[in-house]
Amino acid sequence: MTLPNGAFSARTTCSAIALAAAATLALPAAAQDRQRRADIAPYIEVGQVLTGDLSGDDVLTYTRVSAGVDASVQTRRVQVAVSYNYEHRFAYEDDLADSSVHTGVARAAAMVLPGFSVEGGAVATRARADIRGDVPGSLIGNTSNVSQIYSGYAGPTLATRVGPANVNAGYRFGYTRVEAPGVTGAPTGQPPIDFYDDSTSHLATASVGVRAGAVLPVGLTASGAWEREEAGQLDQRYEGRYARGDAVLPVGRGLAVVGGVGYEEIEISQRDPLRDSSGNPVTDGNGRQVTDPASPRRIAYDIDGIFWDAGVIWRPSTRTSLEARVGKRYGSWSYTGSLSYQLGRASAIQVGVYDSVQSFGRQLRNGLASLPTDFRPISDPFNSGYNGCVFGTSGSAAGGCLPGVFQSIATANYRARGIDAVFAINRGPLRMGLGAGYSNREFIAPDVGSGFSVNGLSDDTFYAQFFAGQQVGAYGQLSGNLFVNYYDSGLPGSEGLFGWGANTAYSHSFGRLGATAALGIYGVGQAAEADNSVAAQALLGLRYGF
């Protein structure tokens, strides 16, 4: 059943808050936890925004009215972090349209019984639709090539012991929905690409293992997984399963050699688009390709066989962990690894190197699951959305970054390879975060022999983001953001595109009432051209907290 956009948005964007509320209320015993820490801050805001194109003469202004909540509940059995904002923009000029925007992120985990927990996450944000199209430096004003995204996942996790063995199992259900972008700004004459619609995914995992020295000098683990995803565009389907065994051999203080071997099967398929008399794909009112019901199922990727990897694990202390592996998978060399270092009670560094076959929906689900359950929202005065990094506030969970997912909303599956690094510092009144990374996607699609196919094409993204916030006196808060992104697509006719931006804001509290003043500057353009677009923005706003 298809719902109007407004009805869908209202229902879906409430999922982040509903998820956190459900986890909070699931365990009445948590209310009696002596270590309970709960901060729930609903608010309403009114602001006036001025935006001017420094490369031209356009100056636009609008009023924004928003409502939201920032919440954190941290106990021994329940961890919840939510930041959600609904904003409506009232324009004064014909050149600027009224709009509604949902932005938010939530993570929650609740221990139902010892060893058995339920967790979930949700996000509402906006991101680029077509990697060949415009690069919005800021997501305010009449931005093109932007789609609203809603995504969430939830499921149970089991972690227990049976004699000397550690037993783990888990299940995650994921759902992702993307609204059509409208104008993308892709170069004229380029072949059209399909727009993402929605997808559902299922992931089940299980493992059993014994640590080194418990039974044998070598630690052994057997694990397996099954995953299935069904996407709305062209009846796309992914199904994968694998089983593997791993061994860990300690060779020194905190140092071990690791190795694993496994067998996997992956199949990706879809149907053809319906074509008109001229052979062009038929699209619906949102620009999405219509599936041909008479088409046979086309195989885009079909692989089965043995894979392996080997490497080292180094854990010299409880604050430091390093793992690096190299092996053969997906028909070529594969490199993966991770680094975690806790500098202090609430400051840490995390680095991850990944290589896997993904889709936009599955990679977003996994990215949500990697975010910490204890974070404070980044103070972005212009409410650009959660398409960057989220920084943790406790322990070794430095946070997580999503630009590798949000570089563009791809409809095809792809092999995702890259590196993400996050650095978070929380020391008294000072908060700082740095995120940077690189992502490569090699697309997987049927080679139909006629028409345009993205099969075998790839794109690259480089990104960096810096955030800092400082308490000023008893009632003031100064914050700033810097970011830069570079996109290089292998699609025909594409050129390297980059976007950068910086903003700063000062907020002052007068009890429940607060005031904010902010300035920002953003630039976008092609790497090969000197004539790029630069825009400046200013904001004055009032917030009332309940």
Legacy VTK file of the C-alpha trace (Angstrom):
# vtk DataFile Version 3.0
C-alpha trace
ASCII
DATASET POLYDATA
POINTS 546 float
0.000 0.000 0.000
1.345 3.424 -0.943
0.953 6.273 1.520
1.177 9.983 0.779
4.616 11.390 1.512
3.397 13.343 4.495
1.696 10.335 6.055
4.755 8.177 5.572
7.108 10.805 6.963
5.097 11.333 10.119
4.902 7.627 10.788
8.482 6.787 9.943
10.325 9.615 11.589
8.591 8.864 14.864
10.291 5.458 14.803
13.527 6.840 16.261
11.756 8.204 19.326
9.435 5.210 19.570
12.387 2.845 19.486
14.134 4.644 22.319
10.948 4.946 24.349
10.195 1.259 23.964
13.661 0.318 25.165
13.348 2.712 28.086
9.978 1.365 29.203
10.769 -2.290 28.559
12.468 -2.794 31.879
10.701 -1.371 34.930
13.582 -2.575 37.069
15.835 -0.041 35.403
13.958 2.745 37.165
15.373 1.411 40.431
18.942 1.297 39.162
21.164 3.264 41.523
23.441 4.229 38.674
20.621 5.644 36.588
21.420 8.700 34.472
18.553 10.183 32.494
18.580 13.427 30.518
15.467 14.097 28.435
15.172 17.568 26.901
12.257 18.337 24.542
12.253 21.783 22.956
10.748 24.102 20.355
12.692 26.587 18.252
12.000 29.609 16.071
14.704 31.086 13.866
15.338 33.436 10.968
17.808 32.279 8.307
19.498 34.389 5.645
21.405 32.710 2.823
23.318 34.480 0.069
25.124 33.224 -3.037
28.551 34.873 -2.989
29.088 33.795 -6.599
25.938 35.637 -7.730
23.296 38.049 -6.502
20.719 35.694 -4.950
19.799 36.433 -1.335
17.027 34.366 0.266
15.479 34.350 3.715
13.033 32.130 5.523
11.662 31.411 8.986
12.145 28.006 10.540
9.933 26.542 13.249
11.014 23.246 14.758
10.360 20.848 17.591
12.565 18.062 18.843
14.052 16.127 21.698
17.554 15.211 22.855
17.518 12.288 25.265
19.982 9.972 26.954
19.202 7.198 29.446
22.202 5.222 30.693
21.807 2.461 33.300
23.368 -0.929 33.847
20.514 -2.556 31.888
19.299 0.122 29.488
21.244 2.448 27.197
19.347 4.900 25.012
20.515 7.927 23.019
18.133 9.937 20.830
18.380 13.211 18.957
15.418 14.117 16.736
14.198 17.340 15.123
11.240 18.187 12.894
11.539 21.497 11.098
9.161 23.433 8.839
10.500 26.265 6.721
8.343 29.238 5.725
9.722 31.106 2.719
9.118 34.758 1.817
10.245 34.698 -1.807
8.817 32.825 -4.773
12.304 31.449 -5.478
12.287 29.490 -2.214
9.691 26.817 -1.489
8.199 25.911 1.876
9.486 22.573 3.109
9.462 20.131 5.992
12.592 18.325 7.137
13.100 15.411 9.525
16.536 14.758 11.022
17.412 12.408 13.842
19.374 9.435 15.033
18.693 6.926 17.806
20.479 3.956 19.339
19.140 1.758 22.095
20.060 -1.470 23.882
18.172 -3.168 26.705
19.260 -6.237 28.693
16.105 -8.334 29.149
17.817 -11.240 30.939
21.473 -11.927 31.767
23.089 -12.655 28.423
19.989 -11.750 26.417
19.390 -8.228 25.112
17.431 -6.335 22.484
18.957 -3.500 20.498
18.055 -1.188 17.653
18.760 2.026 15.850
17.070 4.506 13.530
17.985 7.522 11.432
16.141 10.212 9.499
18.320 12.398 7.311
18.997 13.618 3.775
21.743 12.649 1.359
22.822 12.918 -2.291
20.731 10.885 -4.709
22.948 10.762 -7.819
26.733 10.713 -7.421
27.069 12.499 -10.798
24.783 15.331 -9.678
25.011 18.447 -7.539
26.954 18.491 -4.274
24.934 20.509 -1.756
27.300 22.217 0.636
24.440 22.904 3.019
21.070 21.173 3.044
19.028 24.362 3.391
17.319 26.415 0.720
16.317 25.005 -2.678
18.820 22.163 -2.729
18.816 19.720 -5.641
19.997 16.103 -5.779
18.856 15.488 -2.192
16.580 12.710 -0.942
14.974 12.236 2.458
15.977 8.930 4.054
14.371 6.895 6.829
16.044 3.739 8.109
15.995 1.537 11.176
16.862 -1.875 12.516
16.066 -3.958 15.601
16.672 -7.439 16.930
17.728 -9.668 19.841
21.246 -10.729 20.813
22.334 -13.718 22.905
25.738 -13.954 24.596
26.214 -16.752 27.138
28.534 -19.559 28.228
28.033 -23.313 28.017
30.833 -24.923 30.016
34.103 -23.529 28.611
32.433 -22.372 25.384
31.189 -18.879 24.549
27.907 -18.997 22.617
26.651 -15.990 20.649
23.656 -15.509 18.375
21.778 -12.565 16.966
19.119 -11.432 14.527
18.572 -8.025 12.912
15.640 -6.840 10.858
16.275 -3.712 8.833
14.096 -1.365 6.803
15.119 1.577 4.625
12.933 4.030 2.717
14.104 6.837 0.389
11.980 9.587 -1.124
12.534 10.489 -4.787
14.928 13.454 -5.233
13.350 15.425 -8.085
16.040 17.436 -9.904
19.543 15.945 -9.512
21.729 18.291 -11.566
23.376 15.374 -13.397
25.142 16.404 -16.643
22.812 16.817 -19.630
22.685 13.835 -21.950
23.843 11.320 -19.356
21.925 8.011 -19.128
19.291 8.084 -16.387
19.827 5.935 -13.318
17.144 4.406 -11.162
16.118 5.979 -7.836
16.127 3.959 -4.633
12.697 3.087 -3.224
12.762 0.817 -0.170
14.194 -2.449 1.130
13.807 -4.965 3.936
16.664 -7.088 5.234
17.184 -10.015 7.593
20.494 -11.020 9.169
20.978 -14.027 11.458
24.341 -14.927 12.996
25.617 -17.590 15.391
28.989 -18.648 16.804
30.494 -20.947 19.416
34.085 -20.843 20.566
36.592 -21.473 23.327
39.416 -19.132 24.213
43.049 -20.165 24.075
44.075 -22.129 27.170
40.535 -23.103 28.193
40.668 -26.508 26.456
43.572 -26.322 24.029
46.548 -23.969 23.659
44.744 -22.618 20.593
41.456 -20.737 20.722
38.852 -22.067 18.277
35.598 -20.539 16.991
32.984 -21.806 14.550
30.516 -19.260 13.135
27.903 -18.866 10.456
25.470 -16.322 9.044
22.476 -16.006 6.725
21.350 -12.749 5.150
18.533 -11.813 2.801
17.403 -8.469 1.388
14.522 -7.600 -0.914
14.488 -4.161 -2.553
11.591 -2.405 -4.241
13.431 -1.297 -7.370
13.306 -3.919 -10.154
12.396 -6.668 -7.652
16.032 -6.810 -6.519
17.088 -9.663 -4.220
20.228 -10.505 -2.262
20.827 -13.809 -0.486
24.045 -14.855 1.208
25.179 -17.527 3.638
28.527 -18.525 5.012
30.217 -20.748 7.581
33.776 -20.392 8.827
36.234 -21.538 11.453
38.855 -19.388 13.187
41.911 -20.151 15.281
43.857 -17.888 17.661
47.386 -18.809 18.787
49.001 -16.613 21.503
52.660 -15.985 20.722
53.563 -13.350 23.307
52.242 -10.929 25.881
49.045 -9.511 24.357
50.019 -10.780 20.884
48.373 -13.598 18.920
48.389 -14.993 15.398
44.919 -15.562 13.896
43.597 -17.345 10.849
40.281 -18.416 9.423
38.819 -20.375 6.530
35.228 -20.611 5.387
32.738 -21.339 2.645
30.156 -18.875 1.333
27.405 -18.531 -1.265
26.101 -15.177 -2.521
23.469 -14.576 -5.189
22.151 -11.183 -6.329
19.368 -10.940 -8.894
16.734 -8.583 -10.294
14.231 -8.227 -13.121
14.414 -5.998 -16.200
12.814 -2.563 -16.430
9.732 -2.209 -18.589
10.644 -0.503 -21.889
8.672 1.666 -24.280
8.495 1.322 -28.050
11.813 3.157 -28.386
13.569 0.817 -25.978
13.845 3.353 -23.136
13.025 2.345 -19.551
9.516 3.342 -18.435
9.473 5.413 -15.242
6.716 6.224 -12.782
5.744 9.658 -11.473
8.755 9.713 -9.118
11.290 8.860 -11.823
11.762 5.261 -10.695
12.005 2.538 -13.302
8.959 0.276 -13.606
9.626 -3.467 -13.290
8.697 -5.650 -16.265
6.511 -8.396 -14.700
7.229 -10.701 -17.658
10.994 -10.428 -17.286
12.953 -13.467 -16.113
15.089 -13.020 -13.026
18.532 -11.796 -14.107
21.575 -12.930 -12.135
23.888 -10.023 -11.289
26.278 -11.893 -8.993
26.628 -15.577 -8.229
29.630 -16.777 -6.243
30.314 -19.774 -4.045
33.539 -21.201 -2.758
36.205 -21.127 -0.097
37.664 -17.952 1.378
40.412 -17.444 3.937
42.267 -14.783 5.896
45.132 -14.566 8.383
46.701 -11.893 10.536
47.555 -10.727 14.038
45.767 -9.475 17.152
47.577 -7.171 19.574
45.993 -6.304 22.924
48.700 -5.008 25.274
46.126 -3.574 27.708
42.379 -3.232 28.239
42.570 0.188 26.566
44.247 -0.885 23.315
43.175 -3.384 20.668
44.588 -3.852 17.168
43.632 -6.481 14.594
44.820 -6.762 10.975
43.992 -9.479 8.429
44.738 -10.236 4.786
43.210 -12.992 2.688
41.356 -14.029 -0.466
37.627 -13.345 -0.813
35.225 -12.380 -3.603
37.781 -13.568 -6.129
40.606 -11.203 -5.117
42.790 -10.082 -2.229
40.925 -8.689 0.765
42.175 -6.496 3.632
40.340 -5.864 6.908
41.298 -4.565 10.330
40.414 -2.469 13.346
42.069 -0.296 15.974
40.600 0.892 19.262
42.471 3.020 21.789
40.953 4.647 24.865
42.823 7.790 25.824
40.784 8.547 28.939
37.453 7.952 30.601
35.555 9.559 27.711
38.138 9.978 24.944
39.022 7.383 22.332
40.218 6.582 18.808
38.607 4.014 16.497
39.767 2.916 13.039
38.115 0.318 10.824
39.175 -1.170 7.475
36.387 -3.036 5.682
35.745 -5.128 2.574
32.333 -6.695 1.905
29.525 -7.032 -0.632
26.872 -4.489 0.354
23.836 -2.499 -0.696
22.732 0.944 0.445
20.161 -0.538 2.841
22.407 -3.203 4.337
25.413 -0.896 4.713
23.246 1.738 6.406
21.862 -0.897 8.798
25.379 -2.005 9.701
26.515 1.605 10.067
23.689 2.309 12.524
24.619 -0.783 14.528
28.210 0.470 14.836
27.159 3.772 16.464
27.507 4.065 20.256
24.496 3.933 22.573
25.841 6.953 24.454
26.366 10.087 22.412
25.462 13.742 22.454
24.269 15.385 19.243
26.610 17.620 17.284
25.516 21.234 17.524
24.813 22.059 13.860
23.001 25.418 13.792
21.750 24.904 10.237
20.425 21.390 10.893
22.170 19.741 7.955
21.313 16.212 9.112
23.103 13.073 10.235
25.063 12.297 7.084
28.438 12.744 8.765
29.883 11.449 12.024
28.430 10.739 15.466
30.881 10.997 18.381
30.621 8.964 21.578
30.810 10.355 25.097
32.021 7.447 27.242
34.454 4.557 27.312
36.233 3.280 24.219
33.263 3.910 21.877
34.635 6.874 19.924
31.652 6.895 17.562
31.031 6.156 13.923
30.922 7.871 10.517
28.364 7.434 7.734
29.727 9.423 4.727
30.833 6.142 3.155
27.163 5.138 3.062
25.721 8.553 2.207
28.151 9.467 -0.604
25.169 8.753 -2.868
22.097 6.571 -2.701
22.971 3.639 -4.955
20.254 1.279 -6.176
22.662 -1.481 -7.232
24.602 -3.763 -4.909
28.331 -3.180 -4.734
31.588 -4.332 -3.220
32.420 -1.794 -0.514
36.042 -1.228 0.507
37.469 1.551 2.590
38.642 2.924 5.901
36.909 5.016 8.577
38.634 6.739 11.505
37.002 8.526 14.455
38.672 10.508 17.250
36.537 11.812 20.158
37.627 13.920 23.153
35.334 14.738 26.103
37.094 16.603 28.902
34.936 18.676 31.200
33.417 21.583 29.269
35.320 20.695 26.059
34.062 18.319 23.356
35.938 17.609 20.142
35.542 15.073 17.384
37.410 14.271 14.182
36.256 11.830 11.526
37.933 10.961 8.232
37.866 8.180 5.704
37.890 6.779 2.186
35.292 4.616 0.463
35.277 2.722 -2.837
32.201 1.049 -4.327
32.400 -1.331 -7.298
28.874 -1.864 -8.590
27.237 -5.219 -9.275
24.350 -5.387 -11.751
23.181 -7.626 -14.602
24.950 -7.046 -17.911
21.833 -7.053 -20.095
23.737 -6.514 -23.348
21.617 -3.500 -24.342
20.946 -0.242 -22.588
22.970 1.270 -19.761
24.352 -0.848 -16.903
26.500 0.186 -13.932
28.023 -3.284 -13.677
31.784 -3.072 -13.092
31.806 0.710 -12.666
33.084 2.198 -9.418
33.207 5.438 -7.462
35.422 6.879 -4.743
34.742 9.201 -1.829
37.133 10.995 0.517
35.806 12.854 3.541
36.902 14.655 6.700
34.858 16.318 9.448
35.844 18.242 12.581
33.586 19.319 15.438
34.329 21.254 18.628
32.147 22.556 21.444
33.189 24.553 24.495
31.213 25.706 27.511
31.609 29.476 27.936
30.852 30.567 31.473
27.847 29.123 33.269
25.290 29.736 30.511
27.121 29.975 27.170
28.094 27.392 24.548
30.422 27.985 21.580
30.617 25.383 18.814
32.033 24.963 15.326
32.038 22.484 12.423
34.371 21.969 9.470
33.945 19.420 6.672
35.255 18.553 3.228
34.096 15.836 0.803
35.403 14.717 -2.586
33.472 12.431 -4.955
34.906 10.767 -8.060
32.487 8.631 -10.066
33.361 6.134 -12.767
29.975 6.649 -14.453
30.285 7.908 -18.052
30.591 11.689 -18.362
31.198 12.271 -14.643
33.846 14.561 -13.192
35.343 14.882 -9.740
33.117 16.938 -7.413
33.907 18.402 -4.027
32.086 20.209 -1.262
33.346 22.008 1.825
31.900 24.066 4.616
32.396 25.685 7.998
30.025 27.150 10.562
30.144 28.475 14.086
27.446 29.228 16.629
27.092 30.787 20.059
24.165 29.844 22.306
23.212 31.472 25.600
20.760 30.114 28.118
18.340 32.294 30.086
16.781 29.457 32.050
14.329 27.567 29.867
14.752 30.138 27.090
17.888 30.196 24.955
19.193 32.282 22.073
21.523 31.282 19.222
23.504 33.256 16.650
25.337 31.410 13.865
27.351 32.007 10.695
28.303 29.558 7.968
30.074 29.414 4.614
29.888 26.592 2.068
31.484 25.853 -1.287
30.800 23.277 -4.012
32.156 22.647 -7.472
34.145 20.495 -9.872
37.778 19.774 -9.166
38.811 20.709 -12.707
37.120 24.132 -12.674
38.099 27.344 -10.915
34.581 28.816 -11.066
32.858 27.237 -8.087
29.828 28.181 -6.039
30.216 29.717 -2.572
27.325 30.607 -0.257
27.145 32.274 3.145
24.429 31.835 5.786
23.399 33.535 8.999
20.900 32.568 11.668
19.240 34.131 14.703
17.032 31.853 16.767
15.250 31.264 20.068
14.755 27.928 21.820
12.412 27.034 24.643
13.140 23.865 26.595
10.494 21.978 28.551
LINES 1 547
546 0 1 2 3 4 5 6 7 8 9 10 11 12 13 14 15 16 17 18 19 20 21 22 23 24 25 26 27 28 29 30 31 32 33 34 35 36 37 38 39 40 41 42 43 44 45 46 47 48 49 50 51 52 53 54 55 56 57 58 59 60 61 62 63 64 65 66 67 68 69 70 71 72 73 74 75 76 77 78 79 80 81 82 83 84 85 86 87 88 89 90 91 92 93 94 95 96 97 98 99 100 101 102 103 104 105 106 107 108 109 110 111 112 113 114 115 116 117 118 119 120 121 122 123 124 125 126 127 128 129 130 131 132 133 134 135 136 137 138 139 140 141 142 143 144 145 146 147 148 149 150 151 152 153 154 155 156 157 158 159 160 161 162 163 164 165 166 167 168 169 170 171 172 173 174 175 176 177 178 179 180 181 182 183 184 185 186 187 188 189 190 191 192 193 194 195 196 197 198 199 200 201 202 203 204 205 206 207 208 209 210 211 212 213 214 215 216 217 218 219 220 221 222 223 224 225 226 227 228 229 230 231 232 233 234 235 236 237 238 239 240 241 242 243 244 245 246 247 248 249 250 251 252 253 254 255 256 257 258 259 260 261 262 263 264 265 266 267 268 269 270 271 272 273 274 275 276 277 278 279 280 281 282 283 284 285 286 287 288 289 290 291 292 293 294 295 296 297 298 299 300 301 302 303 304 305 306 307 308 309 310 311 312 313 314 315 316 317 318 319 320 321 322 323 324 325 326 327 328 329 330 331 332 333 334 335 336 337 338 339 340 341 342 343 344 345 346 347 348 349 350 351 352 353 354 355 356 357 358 359 360 361 362 363 364 365 366 367 368 369 370 371 372 373 374 375 376 377 378 379 380 381 382 383 384 385 386 387 388 389 390 391 392 393 394 395 396 397 398 399 400 401 402 403 404 405 406 407 408 409 410 411 412 413 414 415 416 417 418 419 420 421 422 423 424 425 426 427 428 429 430 431 432 433 434 435 436 437 438 439 440 441 442 443 444 445 446 447 448 449 450 451 452 453 454 455 456 457 458 459 460 461 462 463 464 465 466 467 468 469 470 471 472 473 474 475 476 477 478 479 480 481 482 483 484 485 486 487 488 489 490 491 492 493 494 495 496 497 498 499 500 501 502 503 504 505 506 507 508 509 510 511 512 513 514 515 516 517 518 519 520 521 522 523 524 525 526 527 528 529 530 531 532 533 534 535 536 537 538 539 540 541 542 543 544 545
